[in-house]
């Protein structure tokens, strides 16, 4: 790791302000002969699980590997909810809050497709999900993931690579969640989430729902308020790619003795706080894939990537993606408000501080891309030609399929109109800003193994599927008056 976190030891226990609450990670593995023997044992255990024992003397659905004992479930699971049959995991093993899904499909040296992509026939054959209890006991994501890899290797699985599917960084605060929830109600938050649908949820009839209207929130945010009786239990902002939850952790865990004890020791240092608010960000693979750290290609791919850059990622989430304010503000100046920490909500300042003490001070900057570009240039050329066609129709250029120079006229029009458009300094500046963003998008859309680290992107011909020679002769370009826009005309 490249960061230093604030960790203390009290009464023999590691105490931190937060950590990671949930991890979903897929692995691409080769099956050794030793694992194939274990697979028979796992299959037999699942058969027993499908037919529950009627007495304690009968065999139990367990699989022993080394010093560990796994409970084998009578079912498989598809983490993508039916998107692709190739992501189904037939065997599910559980031990100590760690779930391991295995599909008996060996790695055969072919390129694996993205998980959930039904057009690709290869995908991860092992899926690991780690819950909050083992993570808080382990103290860090790095510690628990090293243990996970040891478990897989112990079974006889040879790990080729991994892909991080979801991670939930969190921080715990010794305050009640109600003030931040009220800030949500008053629209005193700035967020980059853009979902265009929002709702207000009530866990009970604590408040009458007609007293809070969707129009009370921004039209471009999704926000939920959560209540139990007359007591507020939390809020959530965003969905899918990135979500932030704030909730009363003590209410949630009051019936879970193991978690209560873990929180008491690992967060509070031996004496439980009177209040505990959990601030938690859920980051899914699509968002991780779009996070570029100072030019790092392909975004955050593996759990090792996240550990290496966690301070920068978490800093982006709690200072760029979401900020709560102490007072109301003009939406037209939201970016300015985000830059002035003295205008932030005091509880949010406390949360940001807790995240920094947990994950470290950031020494890098996150650049987030919304999507990756198509890998083939032909698709973009066709799109540009279609736009040029629409522009030609709105001008006085005469174009017929019987003209032997009709292709040259189109090329001349594109050339002249481009020169004229970029003569405006503001449009020229906008072009180069967009160019930089699309360069990063293109880098993140190409497999890293297809790129050379020594050659810059501009010289790689990334995605180019044909030659693009410059026309040697463009002819004479004239401007035709009277058209709805300047219309360059080719003269032979």
C-alpha positions as a printed Julia matrix, in Angstrom:
492×3 Matrix{Float64}:
   0.0     0.0     0.0
   1.08    3.55   -0.63
  -0.81    5.18    2.22
  -0.56    5.33    5.99
  -3.77    4.8     7.94
  -4.63    5.79   11.49
  -4.65    2.54   13.49
  -4.44    2.21   17.28
  -4.34   -0.79   19.56
  -6.49   -0.73   22.69
  -6.97   -3.69   25.05
  -5.18   -5.91   22.56
  -7.59   -5.02   19.7
  -6.92   -3.03   16.55
  -9.15    0.07   16.54
  -9.88    1.99   13.33
 -12.41    4.61   12.22
 -13.68    2.42    9.39
 -12.68    0.01    6.67
 -14.43   -2.04    4.0
 -17.88   -3.49    4.64
 -18.44   -5.77    1.62
 -16.29   -7.27   -1.14
 -17.35   -9.12   -4.29
 -14.44  -10.45   -6.3
 -14.29  -12.91   -9.22
 -11.32  -15.16   -9.9
 -10.09  -16.9   -13.03
  -8.52  -20.16  -11.94
  -6.94  -23.33  -13.29
  -8.0   -26.59  -11.67
  -5.22  -28.82  -10.37
  -5.65  -32.62  -10.0
  -5.87  -32.03   -6.23
  -8.81  -29.68   -6.73
 -10.59  -32.2    -8.97
 -10.5   -34.66   -6.06
 -11.88  -31.96   -3.76
 -14.58  -31.23   -6.34
 -15.91  -34.76   -5.93
 -16.13  -34.18   -2.17
 -17.9   -30.84   -2.7
 -20.35  -32.44   -5.12
 -21.11  -35.22   -2.61
 -21.64  -32.64    0.17
 -24.1   -30.72   -2.01
 -26.0   -33.94   -2.68
 -26.31  -34.44    1.09
 -27.44  -30.81    1.51
 -30.21  -31.35   -1.04
 -31.54  -34.15    1.16
 -31.36  -32.85    4.76
 -30.3   -35.37    7.42
 -33.03  -36.61    9.73
 -30.63  -37.29   12.6
 -27.23  -36.07   13.85
 -25.7   -39.46   13.04
 -26.11  -38.96    9.32
 -23.5   -37.24    7.14
 -23.47  -33.45    7.2
 -23.12  -31.19    4.12
 -19.59  -30.06    4.89
 -16.29  -30.0     3.04
 -13.04  -30.11    4.99
  -9.94  -28.53    3.47
  -6.85  -28.22    5.63
  -7.89  -26.76    8.98
 -11.02  -25.15    7.52
 -14.53  -26.58    7.38
 -16.96  -25.27    4.77
 -20.72  -25.7     4.75
 -21.91  -26.61    1.25
 -25.26  -25.1     0.25
 -27.98  -27.06   -1.58
 -28.12  -24.41   -4.31
 -26.0   -22.45   -6.75
 -26.33  -18.77   -7.57
 -26.05  -16.26  -10.41
 -24.74  -12.89   -9.15
 -25.97  -11.15  -12.3
 -29.62  -12.12  -11.75
 -30.1   -14.03  -14.94
 -28.17  -11.73  -17.29
 -26.01  -14.6   -18.5
 -26.08  -18.31  -17.91
 -22.28  -18.35  -18.09
 -22.04  -16.6   -14.72
 -23.86  -19.31  -12.82
 -21.9   -20.9    -9.94
 -23.02  -24.43   -9.2
 -21.37  -24.94   -5.82
 -21.61  -22.5    -2.9
 -19.32  -22.87    0.13
 -19.61  -20.78    3.31
 -17.29  -20.3     6.24
 -17.04  -17.46    8.73
 -18.84  -14.86    6.62
 -16.92  -15.76    3.45
 -18.91  -17.22    0.54
 -17.12  -19.03   -2.3
 -18.99  -19.87   -5.47
 -17.41  -22.38   -7.86
 -18.42  -23.33  -11.39
 -16.61  -26.46  -12.67
 -15.39  -24.79  -15.85
 -11.62  -24.87  -16.05
  -9.43  -22.11  -17.46
  -8.14  -23.34  -20.84
  -6.0   -20.4   -21.91
  -8.69  -18.5   -23.81
  -9.41  -14.85  -23.12
 -12.11  -14.51  -20.49
 -15.02  -12.23  -21.28
 -16.53   -9.66  -18.97
 -18.77  -11.09  -16.3
 -22.38  -10.78  -17.42
 -21.52  -10.4   -21.11
 -23.74  -12.95  -22.86
 -21.81  -12.57  -26.11
 -18.68  -14.04  -24.53
 -18.57  -17.71  -23.57
 -15.86  -17.48  -20.95
 -16.08  -15.8   -17.57
 -14.72  -16.21  -14.03
 -15.08  -19.7   -12.59
 -14.77  -18.67   -8.91
 -16.71  -15.94   -7.13
 -15.93  -14.78   -3.59
 -18.17  -12.57   -1.46
 -16.91  -11.32    1.89
 -19.32   -9.95    4.48
 -18.88   -7.21    7.05
 -18.03   -9.35   10.1
 -14.87  -11.04    8.74
 -13.76   -7.71    7.3
 -14.06   -5.81   10.57
 -12.26   -8.63   12.42
  -9.48   -8.78    9.8
  -8.95   -5.03   10.06
  -8.25   -4.38    6.38
  -9.21   -5.45    2.88
  -5.64   -6.47    2.12
  -5.55   -8.9     5.05
  -8.84  -10.62    4.22
  -8.14  -10.9     0.49
  -4.77  -12.48    1.12
  -6.6   -15.01    3.3
  -9.14  -15.59    0.51
  -6.38  -16.35   -1.99
  -4.76  -18.7     0.53
  -8.09  -20.53    0.85
  -8.38  -20.95   -2.92
  -4.8   -22.16   -3.26
  -5.35  -24.54   -0.36
  -8.2   -26.12   -2.35
  -5.88  -26.63   -5.32
  -6.99  -23.66   -7.41
  -4.3   -21.83   -9.36
  -5.27  -18.15   -9.56
  -4.65  -16.57  -12.97
  -6.18  -13.16  -12.28
  -9.03  -11.5   -10.42
 -11.63   -8.83  -11.12
 -13.1    -6.7    -8.36
 -16.89   -6.54   -8.76
 -17.95   -4.5    -5.75
 -16.37   -2.86   -2.73
 -18.01   -0.84    0.06
 -15.59    1.5     1.91
 -17.11    2.83    5.13
 -16.49    4.94    8.23
 -18.22    4.92   11.62
 -18.94    8.14   13.52
 -19.95    8.63   17.19
 -22.99   10.74   16.24
 -26.63   10.21   15.31
 -27.58   10.08   11.63
 -30.56   12.43   11.97
 -28.72   15.69   11.13
 -27.37   14.36    7.84
 -30.75   12.86    7.03
 -32.39   16.23    7.63
 -29.8    17.78    5.29
 -30.96   15.33    2.61
 -34.55   16.39    3.24
 -33.53   20.06    2.86
 -31.54   19.35   -0.31
 -28.3    20.45    1.35
 -26.08   18.05   -0.54
 -24.17   18.12   -3.82
 -23.78   14.87   -5.73
 -22.59   13.74   -9.13
 -25.24   11.03   -9.31
 -27.57   11.53  -12.27
 -30.45    9.06  -12.25
 -33.5    11.19  -13.01
 -35.73    9.21  -10.69
 -36.07    9.6    -6.97
 -38.21    8.33   -4.19
 -38.74    8.77   -0.49
 -38.95    5.51    1.44
 -40.52    5.02    4.86
 -39.81    1.86    6.84
 -42.9     2.59    8.94
 -45.57    5.24    9.37
 -43.35    7.57   11.35
 -44.02   10.51    9.06
 -46.9    10.99    6.7
 -45.54   10.49    3.21
 -47.55   13.35    1.73
 -45.52   15.8     3.82
 -42.38   15.11    1.78
 -42.73   15.43   -1.96
 -40.35   14.29   -4.69
 -40.25   17.9    -5.88
 -38.47   18.76   -2.63
 -35.35   17.14   -4.07
 -33.3    17.85   -7.19
 -34.76   16.3   -10.3
 -31.4    14.75  -11.12
 -30.86   12.86   -7.86
 -32.2     9.71   -6.35
 -32.49   10.01   -2.59
 -34.24    7.89    0.01
 -35.08    8.6     3.64
 -35.52    5.68    6.03
 -37.56    5.66    9.24
 -38.67    3.14   11.82
 -41.59    4.45   13.81
 -40.81    8.07   14.61
 -37.04    7.51   14.6
 -34.91    8.13   11.55
 -32.64    5.23   10.64
 -30.79    6.66    7.66
 -30.67    7.74    4.03
 -29.3     6.65    0.68
 -28.17    8.68   -2.32
 -27.52    7.29   -5.79
 -27.81    3.75   -7.08
 -26.25    1.11   -9.35
 -22.69    2.31  -10.13
 -22.13    4.31   -6.91
 -24.35    4.69   -3.87
 -23.87    6.32   -0.48
 -25.72    5.06    2.57
 -25.87    6.65    5.97
 -27.62    4.72    8.71
 -27.85    4.02   12.42
 -25.45    1.1    12.81
 -26.53    0.3    16.37
 -30.18   -0.1    15.33
 -29.19   -2.36   12.47
 -26.94   -4.62   14.56
 -28.8    -4.64   17.87
 -29.79   -8.31   17.45
 -26.4    -9.42   16.08
 -24.25  -10.15   19.15
 -21.11  -11.02   17.18
 -21.18   -7.78   15.19
 -22.07   -5.75   18.29
 -19.02   -7.12   20.1
 -16.8    -6.54   17.04
 -17.95   -2.93   16.78
 -17.41   -2.4    20.49
 -13.83   -3.64   20.29
 -12.73   -2.61   16.78
 -14.43    0.76   16.5
 -15.04    1.97   20.05
 -11.95    0.59   21.8
 -13.87   -1.49   24.37
 -16.79    0.76   25.33
 -19.75    1.09   22.97
 -20.65    4.6    21.85
 -24.04    6.05   22.67
 -24.62    6.66   18.93
 -22.96    5.22   15.84
 -23.58    6.4    12.28
 -22.23    4.34    9.42
 -21.33    6.24    6.22
 -20.85    3.69    3.47
 -20.14    3.98   -0.25
 -21.08    1.1    -2.52
 -18.93    1.02   -5.67
 -19.74   -1.49   -8.4
 -17.49   -2.77  -11.16
 -18.67   -0.36  -13.84
 -17.71    2.62  -11.67
 -14.4     1.03  -10.63
 -13.61    0.35  -14.29
 -14.09    4.04  -15.07
 -11.73    5.35  -12.39
  -8.37    6.38  -13.79
  -5.65    7.27  -11.3
  -3.13    9.63  -12.89
  -3.26    7.91  -16.26
  -3.49    4.35  -14.97
  -4.94    2.26  -17.78
  -8.11    0.17  -17.52
  -9.28    1.76  -14.28
  -9.5    -0.26  -11.06
  -9.49   -3.88  -12.19
  -8.32   -5.99   -9.26
  -8.57   -5.9    -5.48
  -4.85   -5.07   -5.44
  -5.59   -1.99   -7.58
  -8.17   -0.8    -5.06
  -5.83   -1.32   -2.1
  -3.06    0.58   -3.89
  -5.29    3.56   -4.73
  -7.95    3.41   -2.01
  -7.03    6.77   -0.46
  -7.53    8.6    -3.78
 -10.76    6.72   -4.54
 -12.35    7.37   -1.16
 -11.22   11.01   -1.2
 -12.95   11.46   -4.56
 -16.16    9.9    -3.23
 -16.5    12.08   -0.13
 -15.2    15.37   -1.57
 -16.18   15.23   -5.25
 -18.99   12.71   -5.73
 -20.91   13.75   -2.61
 -20.7    16.71   -0.25
 -23.18   17.84    2.43
 -23.46   21.55    3.17
 -24.19   23.39    6.41
 -26.64   25.78    4.78
 -28.63   26.12    1.6
 -26.7    27.2    -1.49
 -27.23   28.3    -5.07
 -27.19   25.26   -7.37
 -25.44   27.32  -10.03
 -22.44   27.65   -7.68
 -22.3    24.07   -6.43
 -18.76   23.48   -7.71
 -17.54   26.55   -5.84
 -19.23   25.33   -2.63
 -17.48   21.96   -2.92
 -14.12   23.72   -2.89
 -14.85   25.56    0.38
 -14.72   23.12    3.26
 -15.89   25.76    5.73
 -19.32   25.62    4.01
 -19.66   21.85    4.51
 -21.92   20.2     7.06
 -19.98   19.62   10.32
 -21.02   15.96   10.41
 -19.75   15.49    6.87
 -16.44   17.13    7.77
 -16.19   14.55   10.56
 -16.95   11.77    8.05
 -14.27   12.99    5.61
 -11.76   13.09    8.46
 -12.67    9.53    9.47
 -12.21    8.3     5.89
  -8.79    9.96    5.72
  -7.69    8.4     9.0
  -8.89    5.0     7.75
  -7.63    4.99    4.16
  -4.85    7.56    4.3
  -4.16   10.98    2.81
  -4.54   10.96   -0.98
  -1.41   11.64   -3.01
  -3.04   11.05   -6.4
  -6.06   12.41   -8.26
  -8.98   10.4    -9.61
 -10.22   11.09  -13.14
 -13.54    9.38  -13.68
 -14.8     8.53  -17.15
 -18.46    7.86  -17.76
 -17.99    5.32  -20.55
 -15.36    3.78  -22.78
 -15.19    4.4   -26.52
 -15.87    1.84  -29.21
 -12.68    0.05  -30.11
 -13.09    0.28  -33.87
 -12.66    3.59  -35.69
 -15.03    2.59  -38.51
 -18.09    3.06  -36.33
 -17.04    6.63  -35.48
 -16.24    7.42  -39.13
 -19.7     6.24  -40.16
 -21.22    8.43  -37.45
 -19.19   11.47  -38.57
 -20.22   10.86  -42.19
 -23.87   10.74  -41.18
 -23.55   14.08  -39.34
 -21.78   15.58  -42.37
 -24.58   14.31  -44.59
 -27.15   16.17  -42.47
 -25.04   19.33  -42.62
 -24.69   19.1   -46.42
 -28.45   18.93  -46.88
 -28.78   22.23  -44.97
 -26.36   24.03  -47.33
 -26.34   24.93  -51.02
 -23.92   22.21  -52.06
 -25.21   20.37  -55.11
 -24.62   16.66  -54.7
 -25.84   13.84  -56.94
 -24.73   10.22  -57.31
 -24.06   10.92  -61.02
 -21.38   13.49  -60.26
 -17.99   11.72  -60.65
 -16.54   14.01  -57.97
 -19.3    13.6   -55.33
 -16.96   11.85  -52.87
 -14.38   14.59  -53.26
 -17.06   17.24  -52.64
 -18.02   15.57  -49.37
 -14.37   15.41  -48.28
 -13.84   19.07  -49.24
 -16.94   20.11  -47.32
 -15.76   18.29  -44.2
 -12.31   19.88  -44.51
 -13.51   23.45  -45.0
 -16.24   23.3   -42.39
 -13.79   21.88  -39.84
 -11.29   24.69  -40.49
 -14.0    27.31  -40.17
 -15.53   25.82  -37.01
 -12.2    25.6   -35.19
 -11.26   29.17  -36.07
 -13.25   30.19  -32.97
 -10.78   30.13  -30.0
 -13.49   28.95  -27.57
 -14.39   26.0   -29.81
 -10.72   25.19  -30.29
 -10.23   25.06  -26.51
 -13.32   22.87  -26.13
 -11.98   20.5   -28.81
  -8.72   19.85  -26.98
 -10.47   19.41  -23.66
 -12.72   16.79  -25.22
  -9.7    15.22  -26.95
  -7.97   14.64  -23.61
 -11.08   13.05  -22.08
 -11.62   10.76  -25.07
  -7.97    9.71  -25.02
  -8.47    8.45  -21.47
 -11.71    6.74  -22.49
  -9.99    5.01  -25.38
  -7.12    3.82  -23.19
  -9.64    2.28  -20.8
 -11.51    0.53  -23.61
  -8.53   -1.44  -24.91
  -7.18   -4.55  -23.12
  -3.93   -3.64  -21.43
  -2.19   -6.65  -22.97
  -2.86   -5.13  -26.43
  -0.94   -1.95  -25.64
   2.77   -1.28  -25.33
   3.82    0.79  -22.35
   6.62    2.37  -24.38
   4.53    3.75  -27.24
   2.09    6.66  -26.68
  -1.57    6.1   -27.56
  -1.46    8.47  -30.54
   1.12    6.23  -32.24
  -0.57    2.91  -31.59
  -3.42    3.18  -34.07
  -5.67    1.98  -31.3
  -8.92    0.74  -32.79
  -8.04    1.81  -36.36
  -9.28   -0.82  -38.77
  -8.27    0.81  -42.06
  -5.72    3.2   -43.52
  -6.54    6.93  -43.45
  -4.46    8.71  -46.12
  -4.7    12.48  -46.43
  -6.07   13.57  -49.82
  -3.26   14.98  -51.94
  -5.54   17.24  -53.92
  -8.48   19.04  -52.34
  -9.22   21.47  -55.17
 -10.38   25.03  -54.68
 -12.78   25.79  -51.81
 -15.25   28.62  -52.3
 -18.06   29.91  -50.11
 -21.57   29.82  -51.52
 -23.69   32.81  -50.39
 -27.32   32.53  -49.42
 -27.16   29.12  -47.73
 -28.26   28.46  -44.16
 -24.62   27.97  -43.37
 -21.33   28.47  -45.2
 -21.13   25.88  -47.95
 -17.71   25.07  -49.39
 -17.87   23.85  -52.97
 -15.34   21.72  -54.79
 -14.14   23.13  -58.1
 -12.18   20.79  -60.33
